[in-house]
Amino acid sequence: MHKPARLNPKSWTSTLKLPKSTFPPRVSPADQAKYLKRCTDDLYAWQRCKRPADKAFVLHDGPPYANGDLHIGHALNKILKDIINRVQLGRGKRVRYVPGWDCHGLPIELKALQGLREAGSSVESASPAVIRKSARQLARQTVKAQMKGFKGFGVMADWENHWKTMDKSFEMRQLGIFREMVDHGLIYRKFKPVYWSPSTGTALAEAELEYQEDHVSTAALVKFPLVRLPPRLSAIQGLHPKSVNAVIWTTTPWTLPANAAIAVHPEMDYVIVHSEKHGHLLVAQSRVQYLQNMLKEEIQVVEPSILGSDLADHTTYRHIIKDDNSTPQPIISADFVTADSGSGVVHCAPGHGMDDYEACLARGIPVFAPVNDEGRFTDKAMPQNPAYLTGKLVLGEGNDLVLEYLQSHGYLLAQHKYEHKYPYDWRSKQPIIIRATEQWFADVADIRGSALKALEDVHFVPEAGKHRLNNFVKNRSEWCISRQRAWGVPIPAIYHRSSGEAVLTKESVSHIMQTIEERGVDAWWTDDADDSAWIHPSLRDAPAGYRRGMDTMDVWFDSGTSWAEIDGPLDGRSHPADVYLEGSDQHRGWFQSGLLTYVSHQIASNQPVAPRAPFKNLITHGFTLDEHGRKMSKSIGNTIAPQTIMDGTLLPPLKPRKGKGKGKKQAETAEPSYDALGPDALRLWAASSDYTRDVVIGKQVLQTVHTSLHKFRVTFKLLLGALGDFRPESVVPYEQLQIVDRIALKHLSDMIVTTQKACDHFEFYKAVATMNRWANLEFSAFYMEAIKDRLYTLGEDSTSRRAAQTTLYHIYHYLQEALGPITPLLVEETWEHTPAAIRSHSEHPLRRLTARPADEWHDPTLDAQYQEIVAVHSVIKNLQEQARSKKQLGSSLQSFVHLVLPDSSHTVFAPYLAQLPDLFVVSSVTLAEPDEALPAAISPAEWHYEDACELPDGRTGRVHVYAPQAAKCPRCWRYAIPEAAVEEEDQSICDRCATVVSELEAVAETDTPSAV
């Protein structure tokens, strides 16, 4: 035992190798901007040049709508895409990600009209050209603002070459695909019912509807006088046609003027009942009780039941709104009739119902819809008295007037309020109607089988998405692709001025496309109506001439053809993207429109292979909900702006705890401050969320995310501090590492393998959970605690210290790779502060190829050894807590440990006995068999606790923790100096520290210049 002569006892701290790093506790906004550019724009440009073109990975962007500010759903979507791209970059791929925007459509047009109105312009007289100019400017401004926001999320992309559906090049590709479908007979015009929005004056697709669960309609029971009965009923005494009325139930009385037939179910039983007030009534047998309740009177069944099939095609009735001389109308059979509600007899208006249309079409019954674009009755609704209904809103006064008419003429049996689910225009939030109009349709039925077959090779995440998309495609036969708006791509059809007959051929479309190429698409609206340049030369001499149509294409057709942006068809074939990723609502929207147009293109272009889907992997995420599980909505004020997460203003600032102690015991962590953690906070939230279901976000969730991000930052700071003097050429071979180092590498290996597998399966939330658990338990609580003494107190180049640094070097390397796709700014910052010696031997972490951990790290025996260590360590800590509770113990180093284990030579402890004090963070560890005597030092110890310990294999032993019988070394804080050797005024240090300090003195003497 000795004390170095040259060093002052007060300067022991200067002889320790305490961690030092330039890595700051938090990043400044200026540095954030610098790191953001490096890990996005610069990285994307680098990989486009350096990664091989034959290893391309394409993530095709589902275009966000260029209308309004970015919300938290946008952030979730774009960040998930970016994580996928960065993972693939690590797999050696060249990423192609070109962002796009959906710029046409009703919402932008309505916003443009509002802008014109606020500027004092007359909206009613605004020309399509004026509307289009305003809409284009609005979309362009929104794209610019949204692009800035997306960049701020740390998304790397080819921003410079972004695409917009309003770009001329995009529109020309879209028209080219449309022309292919025209040439193949997949586009046609038909007068049939479609979803119509009176509030916005246009047809809508199914994907543009949202259903309100509590819509209230006025339901009515109405009677129709029969004109002819089937033979079986007409033969019954006392019954004649004019004495019997069929009873229908409807929630849309306004459609009664368009009634063309009555439907019954062919296999349902029907009966004639008698009402004192209303006479003989025909109703489904199963609905007699319902009818009685509604009429509020006793009714009697007067005849046995008759099947609907015997009624259909043998029975006619008189229309109750047309005049009495109108032609009798038929009762028909239809499978859509049910006995779940109403009377079991259904009124059919083929101009206002999809099922009605199909049933009537099969029987040659014409379509009639006396309702205009504004949802008002025309003068054809009631020809005998046009003024009664003309101009009245069918969803308002018009409906009431129909009911009044029925009441006054004795046809209304009963009416009541009926709450049910009803479709609304998803933009105006107003109810829609079903109305027959002349529209353009894409034939889905002809390609449906090929589309479903193409989905068989697609990988869906989650798997339920396959069933959902399959069902949407199966249940669709036609796609209404025309819209009656000004802001969009025109349907390139021309119409004969006299007959109204439409011309839409490959030749006519090609001619129009050539004219658009020369004049621009806006010229379709701005050129003179008689300009013949738009008409194919072969049609210019036709009598009366032709005019250009004003319909535009459904925006889902716009974005659905965006797959053509991916380099276009190559070698005569189209190539699908690797990934499509959007919200689950896109199964009925963009996923479906992309699939249908892509398959149509392949069929129309006669490609030699079976049609494929435009995506290999189809990934969907849920909606964002607040912490109470409610959907985000501006109306209830529960939205969260992405920026508030990045700048930390959503959460209250927390003051860091002050560290206690000195030197190496200085607290290395503090409670996180939530200020300005930047894009990584937003990204970590997105990555840690199970996006396959609806995603909750709120203060509690974000506090967890911020704590996690802070932990990763602290971990990197510890690693950089510990590696400050490390050189990669000093790596210690695996076989020379201590047991705790090898266990740490096994933990690291398991974490990396699990993380990589999770990322390969797009399960980033599993990867984050794995990394969080590793960082908190296996790295921080176990490994770092076990090696601090080696790192701080041993000689700089000692094998033991270098072994610990070697392990940390591997951990640092792999942790950078694992976190790179998720928190790229943090990883970019670590590279900035990486010691030069390590940088010179490493590639930038965001550019590295993902590496698999070394095979030798996968030693399965280490798991069993770790479990033995944990079993004993947990007992040690429990016993130490007992001592702390009685204020007998401060630092864990202020304790000795004695282990009594059966067959101890077959445990992990005997071979590594000398390493156990580090591992358990105590000053001494001894080991004995059960029959051996306890150490003599235990009896006189100031305190002593013991407890049983069960090893993983079921064997039991005992653990003793007691007060050390030695003095504390002022340098390493271990109790390692025999008390007898401590002189009253002589602060000696332990032998181990003395050796290290002597070596430091020798080095200092060598480096000191000789006196002159």
SVG drawing of the C-alpha trace seen along z (x, -y; Angstrom):
<svg xmlns="http://www.w3.org/2000/svg" viewBox="-118 -44 139 73">
<polyline fill="none" stroke="black" stroke-width="0.4" points="0.0,0.0 1.4,-3.3 0.5,-6.8 2.0,-8.4 4.3,-11.2 3.7,-13.7 -0.1,-13.9 -2.2,-15.9 -4.9,-13.8 -7.4,-16.4 -6.7,-15.9 -7.7,-12.2 -10.4,-13.2 -7.9,-14.5 -6.4,-10.9 -9.8,-9.4 -10.9,-8.9 -14.2,-10.6 -16.3,-10.7 -15.8,-13.8 -17.6,-14.8 -18.6,-17.8 -22.0,-16.3 -24.4,-18.8 -27.2,-18.0 -29.7,-19.5 -29.4,-20.7 -29.8,-24.4 -32.3,-25.4 -29.5,-26.5 -27.9,-23.1 -31.2,-21.5 -31.5,-23.3 -28.0,-22.2 -28.6,-18.6 -32.0,-18.6 -30.5,-19.5 -27.7,-17.0 -29.9,-14.0 -32.6,-14.9 -31.7,-16.7 -28.0,-16.0 -28.6,-12.3 -31.2,-11.8 -28.9,-13.4 -26.0,-11.3 -27.9,-8.0 -29.2,-8.8 -25.6,-9.0 -24.0,-6.3 -26.5,-3.5 -26.8,-1.1 -29.7,-1.8 -30.5,1.9 -31.4,2.0 -34.2,-0.6 -36.8,-0.8 -39.9,-2.8 -42.4,-4.2 -45.1,-5.9 -46.6,-8.9 -50.4,-8.9 -50.9,-12.6 -52.2,-14.7 -54.8,-17.2 -53.5,-20.7 -56.0,-22.4 -55.3,-23.6 -52.7,-23.3 -50.9,-20.0 -52.4,-18.1 -51.1,-15.3 -52.4,-12.7 -50.2,-14.1 -47.2,-13.8 -48.0,-10.1 -48.3,-9.3 -45.2,-11.1 -42.9,-10.0 -43.9,-6.3 -43.0,-6.5 -39.7,-8.2 -38.8,-5.5 -39.5,-2.8 -37.3,-4.6 -34.5,-5.0 -34.7,-1.3 -34.4,-0.3 -31.5,-2.7 -29.7,-0.8 -30.4,2.4 -28.4,1.0 -31.3,-0.2 -31.5,-3.3 -34.6,-5.0 -37.0,-6.7 -39.5,-8.8 -41.1,-11.7 -43.8,-13.5 -47.0,-14.4 -50.1,-16.6 -53.7,-16.1 -54.7,-19.6 -58.0,-19.3 -61.5,-18.9 -64.4,-20.5 -62.9,-21.7 -60.2,-23.8 -62.8,-25.1 -65.1,-26.1 -62.3,-27.8 -61.4,-29.6 -65.0,-30.8 -64.9,-32.0 -61.8,-33.9 -63.4,-35.5 -66.5,-36.4 -64.3,-38.0 -62.5,-40.0 -65.8,-41.5 -66.3,-39.4 -69.6,-38.0 -69.3,-34.2 -72.5,-33.5 -71.1,-35.1 -67.5,-33.9 -66.3,-32.0 -64.6,-28.7 -61.4,-30.4 -61.5,-32.8 -62.3,-30.0 -59.5,-27.8 -57.0,-30.6 -58.0,-31.2 -58.0,-27.5 -54.6,-27.0 -53.1,-29.8 -54.6,-28.5 -53.3,-25.0 -49.8,-26.3 -49.6,-28.3 -50.8,-25.3 -48.3,-22.9 -45.5,-25.3 -46.6,-25.6 -47.2,-21.9 -43.9,-21.0 -42.1,-23.2 -43.9,-21.5 -43.1,-18.0 -39.5,-18.9 -39.6,-20.1 -40.6,-16.5 -37.2,-15.3 -38.5,-13.6 -36.0,-13.0 -37.4,-13.1 -36.9,-14.3 -38.7,-17.6 -37.3,-19.4 -39.1,-17.0 -42.3,-16.7 -45.5,-16.3 -48.9,-17.8 -52.1,-16.5 -52.5,-20.0 -49.1,-19.8 -49.4,-19.6 -47.2,-16.6 -49.3,-14.8 -52.6,-15.7 -51.2,-14.5 -50.3,-11.1 -53.7,-10.9 -55.4,-11.7 -53.3,-9.1 -54.5,-6.4 -58.1,-7.6 -57.6,-7.2 -56.4,-3.6 -59.5,-2.8 -61.7,-4.5 -60.1,-2.5 -60.7,0.7 -64.3,-0.1 -64.0,-0.6 -65.4,-4.2 -69.1,-4.8 -71.9,-7.3 -75.2,-6.4 -78.3,-7.9 -78.5,-6.2 -78.7,-7.1 -75.6,-8.4 -74.8,-9.9 -75.6,-13.6 -74.7,-16.5 -77.3,-19.3 -75.1,-21.4 -72.1,-21.3 -73.9,-20.6 -72.0,-17.5 -72.0,-13.7 -69.9,-12.0 -68.1,-8.7 -68.7,-6.3 -65.3,-7.3 -66.6,-10.9 -69.4,-10.0 -69.5,-9.9 -72.4,-8.4 -74.2,-10.2 -75.6,-7.7 -78.3,-10.0 -79.9,-11.4 -83.6,-11.9 -86.0,-11.3 -89.8,-11.4 -90.9,-7.8 -94.3,-7.2 -96.8,-4.4 -98.5,-5.0 -101.2,-3.0 -101.3,-2.4 -104.6,-1.4 -104.4,1.9 -105.7,2.1 -105.3,5.8 -105.1,8.8 -103.5,12.2 -106.0,14.9 -106.0,16.5 -107.0,13.3 -109.4,12.0 -111.4,15.2 -112.1,14.6 -115.6,13.4 -115.8,9.8 -112.4,8.8 -112.0,6.7 -108.9,4.7 -110.2,1.2 -111.0,2.3 -107.4,3.4 -104.4,1.1 -100.7,2.2 -99.0,0.6 -95.4,-0.7 -93.1,-2.2 -90.5,-4.8 -88.0,-7.1 -87.9,-9.3 -91.4,-10.4 -90.0,-13.0 -89.1,-10.1 -92.8,-9.1 -93.4,-11.3 -90.7,-9.2 -92.3,-5.9 -92.2,-3.3 -92.9,0.0 -93.6,1.8 -91.4,4.6 -92.1,7.7 -89.8,10.5 -90.6,13.7 -90.3,16.0 -92.0,13.9 -95.7,14.5 -98.2,11.7 -101.7,11.3 -104.7,9.0 -105.9,7.4 -109.0,5.3 -108.9,1.9 -112.1,0.2 -110.6,-3.2 -108.5,-2.2 -110.2,0.9 -108.3,3.8 -104.5,3.6 -101.8,5.8 -98.8,6.3 -96.2,8.9 -97.5,11.4 -94.6,10.9 -95.4,7.1 -99.0,7.3 -98.4,6.5 -96.2,3.5 -99.0,2.2 -101.5,2.6 -99.3,0.6 -98.8,-2.2 -102.6,-2.4 -103.5,-2.2 -106.5,0.0 -107.3,3.7 -106.9,5.2 -108.1,8.6 -106.4,11.0 -109.1,11.7 -107.4,14.1 -104.7,16.8 -101.1,15.9 -99.9,15.7 -96.2,15.8 -94.6,12.8 -93.7,14.7 -97.5,15.2 -98.1,11.4 -95.2,10.3 -95.9,9.7 -99.6,10.5 -100.6,7.4 -100.7,3.8 -101.5,0.6 -102.2,-3.1 -99.7,-5.8 -101.0,-8.1 -99.4,-11.3 -99.9,-11.1 -103.4,-11.7 -106.0,-8.9 -105.6,-8.1 -102.0,-7.1 -100.9,-3.7 -101.0,-1.1 -97.6,-0.1 -96.4,3.3 -95.6,5.1 -92.3,6.9 -90.1,9.3 -86.8,8.2 -84.4,9.9 -83.5,6.7 -86.9,6.5 -86.7,7.5 -89.1,8.0 -86.8,6.2 -88.7,2.9 -91.7,1.3 -94.4,3.3 -92.4,5.8 -93.6,4.0 -91.1,1.5 -91.8,-1.5 -89.3,-1.6 -88.0,-4.8 -85.3,-3.8 -84.2,-7.4 -83.5,-7.6 -82.2,-4.2 -79.4,-1.9 -81.3,1.3 -84.4,-0.1 -82.5,-1.0 -81.1,2.5 -84.5,4.2 -86.3,1.9 -83.7,1.9 -84.0,5.7 -87.7,5.3 -87.3,2.4 -88.9,-0.1 -87.7,-3.6 -85.7,-5.9 -87.3,-9.1 -85.8,-11.7 -87.7,-15.0 -85.1,-16.7 -82.5,-19.3 -78.8,-19.9 -79.8,-22.0 -81.9,-19.2 -85.2,-20.9 -88.3,-19.4 -88.7,-20.2 -92.1,-20.8 -92.2,-17.1 -92.6,-16.0 -96.4,-16.7 -97.4,-17.3 -101.1,-17.9 -100.2,-20.7 -96.6,-21.8 -96.6,-24.8 -97.3,-22.6 -93.8,-21.1 -91.6,-22.9 -88.6,-24.6 -89.1,-23.1 -86.1,-21.4 -86.7,-17.7 -84.9,-17.5 -87.0,-20.3 -90.3,-21.9 -90.7,-19.5 -90.8,-16.5 -93.4,-18.1 -95.6,-19.0 -95.6,-15.5 -96.7,-14.3 -99.4,-17.0 -100.6,-15.9 -100.8,-12.2 -102.7,-13.2 -105.2,-15.3 -105.9,-12.6 -106.3,-9.8 -103.1,-7.9 -101.1,-8.6 -101.7,-5.9 -99.2,-7.1 -95.9,-9.0 -93.2,-9.2 -89.7,-10.4 -87.1,-7.8 -83.4,-8.0 -81.0,-6.1 -77.6,-6.1 -77.6,-8.4 -74.9,-9.5 -73.5,-13.0 -71.2,-14.9 -67.8,-14.6 -66.9,-18.1 -70.0,-20.2 -71.2,-18.0 -74.7,-18.1 -77.0,-15.2 -76.9,-13.9 -79.6,-12.4 -79.5,-9.6 -80.4,-11.0 -80.3,-9.8 -78.1,-12.0 -76.1,-11.6 -72.6,-10.7 -69.4,-9.0 -68.6,-5.7 -65.6,-3.4 -66.5,0.3 -65.3,2.0 -67.2,5.2 -65.1,6.0 -61.8,5.8 -63.0,6.8 -61.8,10.4 -58.3,9.3 -58.1,6.7 -59.0,9.3 -56.5,11.7 -53.8,9.0 -54.3,8.5 -53.4,12.2 -49.7,11.3 -49.8,8.2 -48.6,8.2 -51.0,6.4 -50.2,4.7 -52.3,5.3 -53.6,8.5 -57.2,7.4 -56.6,4.8 -56.8,7.5 -60.3,8.5 -61.4,4.9 -60.0,4.0 -61.3,7.2 -64.8,6.4 -64.8,2.9 -63.7,4.2 -66.1,7.2 -69.1,4.9 -68.3,2.4 -69.5,2.7 -69.3,-0.9 -67.3,-3.9 -68.9,-7.3 -65.9,-9.4 -67.5,-12.6 -68.0,-15.7 -69.9,-18.9 -67.2,-21.3 -64.7,-23.7 -61.5,-22.8 -60.2,-19.5 -59.0,-17.6 -61.7,-17.8 -63.4,-14.6 -62.3,-15.0 -65.7,-14.4 -67.5,-16.5 -71.3,-16.6 -73.5,-17.1 -75.2,-20.5 -78.5,-19.2 -78.8,-15.6 -76.6,-15.9 -74.9,-12.6 -71.4,-12.3 -68.2,-11.5 -65.4,-9.8 -63.0,-7.8 -59.3,-7.1 -59.0,-9.5 -61.1,-12.3 -59.2,-12.1 -55.8,-12.0 -56.8,-15.1 -57.9,-16.9 -54.7,-15.9 -52.6,-17.4 -54.6,-20.6 -54.0,-20.7 -50.3,-20.1 -50.3,-23.2 -52.6,-25.5 -52.7,-24.2 -55.6,-22.6 -57.2,-25.9 -57.9,-26.6 -60.6,-23.9 -62.6,-26.5 -61.2,-29.8 -61.3,-29.2 -64.3,-30.4 -67.2,-27.9 -67.2,-27.7 -63.4,-27.1 -63.2,-24.2 -59.6,-23.4 -60.8,-21.1 -62.9,-19.0 -61.4,-16.1 -61.1,-17.1 -63.4,-14.2 -66.2,-15.8 -65.9,-19.5 -68.3,-19.4 -71.1,-17.8 -74.5,-19.7 -75.0,-21.8 -71.5,-21.1 -70.1,-19.9 -69.4,-21.6 -66.9,-20.8 -68.2,-19.1 -67.7,-20.8 -67.5,-17.8 -64.3,-17.1 -62.8,-13.8 -63.3,-12.5 -60.2,-13.5 -59.9,-9.8 -59.2,-9.2 -56.6,-11.9 -54.7,-10.5 -55.5,-6.9 -53.4,-7.3 -50.4,-8.7 -48.6,-5.3 -47.8,-6.6 -45.4,-9.1 -43.1,-6.3 -40.8,-6.5 -43.7,-5.4 -43.9,-2.0 -40.5,-0.4 -39.7,2.1 -43.4,2.1 -44.4,3.1 -45.5,1.1 -43.7,1.7 -45.4,1.6 -44.1,-0.4 -42.7,1.5 -44.9,-0.3 -48.2,-2.2 -48.9,-3.5 -52.0,-5.6 -54.8,-5.8 -57.3,-2.9 -60.0,-5.1 -58.1,-4.8 -59.2,-1.2 -62.3,-2.7 -60.4,-5.6 -56.9,-5.9 -55.9,-2.2 -59.0,-1.2 -58.7,-3.8 -55.0,-3.1 -55.7,0.6 -58.5,0.2 -56.7,-2.2 -53.5,-0.2 -55.2,3.0 -57.2,1.2 -54.0,-0.2 -52.4,3.3 -55.4,4.8 -55.9,2.0 -52.2,2.0 -52.3,5.8 -49.4,6.6 -48.3,10.2 -48.3,11.0 -51.2,11.3 -52.2,7.9 -50.5,6.9 -51.4,4.4 -49.6,1.1 -48.1,2.0 -46.2,5.0 -46.9,4.0 -50.0,2.2 -49.8,0.6 -52.5,-1.2 -52.6,-3.2 -55.5,-4.2 -56.8,-7.6 -55.3,-9.8 -57.3,-10.1 -57.0,-12.3 -56.1,-10.8 -59.8,-10.2 -60.1,-8.1 -62.0,-10.8 -61.3,-11.5 -59.4,-14.7 -61.7,-17.6 -61.4,-21.3 -65.0,-21.7 -64.3,-20.1 -60.9,-21.7 -58.9,-18.5 -56.5,-18.8 -52.7,-18.9 -50.5,-20.7 -47.3,-18.8 -45.2,-21.9 -46.3,-22.0 -44.8,-18.5 -41.5,-19.5 -41.1,-22.8 -42.3,-21.3 -45.0,-23.9 -47.6,-21.2 -46.0,-20.0 -45.0,-22.0 -41.3,-22.5 -39.7,-20.5 -36.7,-21.6 -33.8,-19.2 -32.9,-17.6 -29.6,-18.6 -27.1,-15.8 -25.8,-14.7 -22.3,-13.7 -19.0,-14.4 -16.8,-13.1 -17.9,-9.9 -20.9,-9.9 -22.2,-13.1 -25.7,-12.4 -25.4,-11.7 -29.1,-12.0 -31.8,-14.5 -35.5,-14.8 -36.1,-15.8 -37.0,-19.3 -39.7,-19.3 -38.4,-22.3 -37.6,-22.1 -36.7,-18.5 -37.4,-19.0 -38.5,-16.6 -37.2,-13.5 -39.8,-13.9 -42.6,-13.8 -40.9,-11.0 -40.4,-8.9 -44.1,-9.2 -45.0,-8.0 -42.5,-5.1 -43.6,-4.0 -47.3,-3.9 -49.0,-0.7 -50.3,-2.4 -52.2,0.6 -55.0,-0.6 -56.2,-4.1 -53.3,-6.0 -53.8,-7.9 -51.9,-11.1 -52.0,-13.3 -49.8,-14.8 -49.3,-11.5 -48.3,-9.7 -45.9,-12.6 -44.4,-12.7 -43.4,-9.1 -42.0,-9.8 -40.0,-12.8 -38.6,-10.7 -37.6,-8.0 -35.9,-10.5 -34.1,-12.0 -32.9,-8.6 -31.5,-7.9 -29.7,-11.3 -28.3,-10.6 -27.2,-7.1 -25.3,-8.6 -23.7,-11.2 -22.5,-8.4 -21.1,-6.5 -19.3,-9.4 -17.9,-10.4 -16.6,-6.9 -15.1,-6.6 -13.3,-9.9 -9.9,-8.3 -10.7,-5.1 -9.1,-4.1 -10.6,-1.4 -7.2,0.3 -7.4,0.9 -10.4,3.2 -10.0,6.1 -10.7,9.6 -14.0,11.2 -12.3,14.0 -10.5,11.4 -13.7,9.6 -15.1,10.0 -18.3,12.0 -20.3,8.8 -19.0,7.5 -20.0,10.6 -23.4,10.6 -23.8,7.0 -22.9,7.9 -25.5,10.8 -28.1,8.3 -27.1,5.9 -27.2,8.7 -30.7,9.7 -31.9,6.1 -30.5,5.5 -31.8,8.7 -35.2,8.1 -35.2,4.5 -34.1,5.3 -36.7,8.1 -39.5,5.7 -38.4,3.0 -38.4,5.6 -42.0,6.3 -42.9,2.6 -43.5,3.0 -41.6,0.0 -43.5,-0.2 -42.0,3.2 -38.5,2.0 -38.9,-1.1 -40.3,0.9 -37.3,3.3 -34.8,0.4 -36.5,-1.3 -36.3,1.8 -32.7,2.4 -31.7,-1.2 -33.3,-1.3 -32.7,2.2 -29.9,4.1 -27.7,1.2 -28.3,-1.5 -29.4,0.4 -27.1,3.4 -24.1,2.9 -23.2,-0.7 -23.5,-0.3 -21.2,2.7 -18.4,1.1 -18.2,-2.5 -15.4,-1.5 -13.4,0.1 -13.9,-2.9 -13.2,-5.6 -10.5,-4.2 -8.3,-1.8 -5.3,-2.7 -6.1,-4.2 -4.7,-1.3 -5.5,1.5 -7.0,4.5 -10.0,4.4 -10.8,0.8 -10.2,1.3 -12.5,4.3 -15.3,2.2 -14.6,-0.5 -14.6,2.2 -18.1,3.2 -19.3,-0.4 -17.8,-1.0 -19.9,1.8 -23.0,0.6 -22.4,-2.9 -22.1,-1.7 -25.2,0.5 -27.3,-2.0 -26.7,-4.6 -27.8,-2.3 -30.9,-1.2 -32.0,-4.7 -31.0,-6.2 -34.4,-5.7 -36.3,-6.9 -34.4,-9.8 -32.0,-10.8 -31.3,-14.3 -30.0,-12.8 -27.9,-10.3 -26.6,-13.0 -25.7,-15.0 -23.8,-12.1 -21.7,-11.9 -20.8,-15.6 -19.4,-14.8 -17.9,-11.4 -14.1,-11.4 -11.9,-11.8 -10.2,-8.4 -13.6,-6.6 -14.8,-8.7 -11.8,-7.8 -12.6,-4.1 -16.4,-4.4 -18.8,-5.4 -21.5,-7.9 -24.2,-6.0 -27.0,-7.2 -25.1,-5.9 -24.0,-2.5 -25.3,0.8 -27.2,2.5 -24.9,5.1 -25.9,8.2 -24.2,8.7 -21.2,11.0 -22.1,14.7 -19.9,15.2 -22.1,12.7 -25.0,15.2 -23.6,17.6 -26.8,19.1 -25.0,20.0 -24.8,16.3 -28.6,16.1 -28.5,18.7 -25.5,17.0 -27.3,13.7 -30.4,15.1 -28.2,16.5 -26.6,13.1 -30.0,11.3 -31.4,13.8 -28.5,13.1 -28.3,9.4 -31.9,8.8 -31.5,10.4 -28.4,8.2 -30.3,5.1 -33.2,6.0 -30.9,6.5 -29.1,3.3 -32.4,1.5 -33.1,2.9 -29.8,1.3 -30.6,-2.0 -34.0,-2.1 -32.2,-2.1 -29.6,-4.6 -26.8,-2.1 -25.9,-2.2 -25.4,-5.0 -23.5,-3.9 -23.8,-0.2 -20.0,-0.1 -20.4,-0.4 -21.2,3.3 -19.5,6.7 -21.3,9.7 -20.9,13.4 -22.6,16.0 -23.4,19.5 -24.4,21.6 -24.7,25.3 -22.2,26.7 -20.9,23.2 -18.3,24.3 -21.1,25.0 -22.5,21.5 -21.3,18.4 -19.9,17.0 -16.9,19.3 -15.0,18.8 -15.5,15.0 -15.2,14.4 -12.8,11.5 -15.2,9.7 -18.2,10.0 -17.5,6.8 -17.8,4.7 -20.8,6.7 -22.7,6.2 -21.2,2.7 -20.0,3.7 -16.5,3.6 -16.0,7.4 -17.6,10.7 -16.7,14.1 -18.1,17.5 -18.6,20.6 -20.3,24.0 -23.2,24.6 -21.0,26.6 -18.3,24.0 -18.0,21.6 -19.1,18.0 -16.3,15.4 -14.9,14.3 -15.6,10.7 -19.4,11.1 -19.6,11.5 -18.1,8.2 -19.7,6.3 -21.7,3.3 -24.7,4.6 -25.6,7.8 -28.5,9.0 -29.1,12.3 -31.8,14.0 -32.5,17.1 -31.8,17.0 -33.3,19.3 -31.3,19.8 -33.1,20.3 -32.5,24.1 -34.3,24.4 -31.3,24.7 -31.3,22.5 -28.6,20.7 -28.1,17.7 -26.9,14.2 -25.2,12.2 -24.7,8.5 -22.8,6.9 -20.9,3.8 -17.3,3.7 -14.4,4.5 -12.2,2.0 -11.7,-1.7 -12.9,-3.6 -10.4,-4.4 -10.7,-8.2 -10.0,-7.7 -12.2,-4.7 -14.6,-4.9 -14.3,-1.1 -13.9,0.1 -10.6,1.9 -8.1,0.6 -7.6,2.8 -8.4,0.7 -5.2,1.7 -3.2,0.1 -4.9,-3.3 -2.9,-5.7 -4.7,-8.5 -3.6,-11.3 -2.5,-9.3 -5.2,-9.1 -3.8,-6.0 -5.4,-4.7 -6.0,-1.0 -3.3,1.0 -5.1,1.0 -5.4,-2.7 -1.8,-3.1 -0.6,-1.1 -2.6,-3.3 -1.5,-6.5 2.1,-5.4 1.8,-4.7 0.4,-8.2 3.3,-9.7 5.8,-7.9 4.1,-9.2 4.1,-12.7 7.8,-12.5 8.5,-11.4 6.6,-14.2 8.1,-16.9 11.0,-18.8 14.4,-18.5 15.5,-21.4 18.2,-23.5"/>
</svg>
